[in-house]
């Protein structure tokens, strides 16, 4: 499978692990686990070789896992529907409030039209819905070149940038 990461098409080596998987049945390599699996099997997951990622739903409380963020190379935020914007808030909080510097990945119902906005809040990797062209999706990052609001990619709103 291929994804968009840092505005380039790259091969994806990460494996998404289902919640009902037990720590003894995990594949080798780099894995992305659900929050319930992390909570149930934290000690076993930390002992295995390979990188570790965490998949979060929009209702996740980041304060509950703040101390654990250092263990994850990837945080995959699930967007169940295009109109569910909770992942945007999680991404921005991960970057700005928790100082997370690893990969933040959008997964689920990720559409081309959302990519530029998602990248503004700190998401840097995207699992695009099947049926969409990755090449076409890359063009979404260049379509908006004037940004009015402040965000994780621009500290000042446009009116303050113009004033200085």
N, C-alpha and C positions, 0 to 999 in steps of 0.2 A: 504494500500500500504506500501511496505517496501523500504527503501533506505539504502545506505551506508553512515554512518556518523562517522568520526573519526576512520575509518578503522574497523567499526563494523556494522553489519546489525541491523537496528532499525526500529520500526514502525514510520511512518510519519503521524503526526497529522495536518500538514499545508494544507490549502485549497488554490489552485490557483484561483484567481478571474479574470474574463474576463474584458477587457477594457470597454466594453459597459455596464457593471454593474454600477448602480448608488449607491451612498453612502447610500441611504435609503433602498436598497435591499440587503445589505450585510448579510451573515450568521454570527452566533455567532462563537466564537472560534478564533483561530489563522489563519490569512490570509496573502497571498502574493498578492500584487496588482501591476498593471502595472504602469509605470511612468506617462502616461497620466491620469490615475485615481488618482494617488497621487497628481499631479498638480491641477486637477480640484476639488478635495475633501479633501485636506489636513486637514482643520479644523475639518471636520466631522470625518475623520479617526482617528485623534488624540483623540477624545472624547470617542470612543468606548472602551469596555473592550476587552481583548484578545491582544495577541502579534501581531505585524505588521511586514511584510516582503515586500521587493520591488523586482520586476522582471525587469531586464534590458536587452535590446538588445545590441549587440556588438557595435553599433554606439552611445551609450549613452555618454554624456559628464559628467564625474564625478564632474567636477568643478561646474556644475549647482546645484548639490545636496549635496555638501560637508557639508553644515551646517545642512542638514536633516539626515545624516547618523546615528546620535545618536538615532533616532526614530525606527530604524529597527533592529530586532533580527536576520533577515535573509536577505541576498542579493542573489537572484537567478539569475544567469547569463545564458542567453539562447544561446545555441550552435545550430544554425539551420542546420548545416552540419559539418561533421567531419573535413573538410578542412578549416573551418572558425575559425581562431585563435584569433579573437579580444577579446573573453572572457578571454583568458590567460592574456592579457595585462591589462584588467580591474581588474582582481583578484589581480594581483601583485601590481597595483597602489592602490587598496583599502587597502591592507595590509601595504605596505611600505610607501606610500606618504600620505595617509589619516589616517593611524593608526587604521583602522577598525578591531575590535577584535571579532565580531560576526560570525555567520555561513555564509560562502560563499558556495553556492550550485550551482553545474552544472546541468542544465536541458536541455532538447531537445535531440539532437543527440549525446548522451554521450556513448562512446564505451569503453570496457574493456582496450583496448590498450592505451587509453589516460589517464587513472586514475593516474598513477605514475607521469606523467608530470603535470597534473592538480594540484595534491597535492603539487608539488614543488613550484607553484606560489601562494599558499595560499588557494586553494579550499579544503574544508574539508568535504563536503557532496555531494552526487552524486545520481541523479535520473537516473538509468541505463535504457537503451532502453529495452522495453519489449521483451521477447524472449531470453534475456541473463540471465545466472545464476548469482545470487548475490554471491553465494559461490565461483564460479569460478572467478568472478571479484575481490574478495578480494585478490586472489593470485597475482594480478597485482602489488600490492604495494611492494612485496618482490622480484620481478624479476630483478630489476635494483639496484645493491648495490654499484656501483661506479658512482659518479656524478662529471663530469668535471667542469660544469659551476657553478657560484654563483647563488643563487636564494633566495627566501624568506625563504627557509628551511636550507640554508647553505650560510653564508656570504662571504666565500672565495672560489675561484676556486681551483681545485685540486692542481695545481702547487704551489700555495701559502700555502696550507695545508701541502704539502710534505716538503716545504722549512723550515717550522717552527717546 
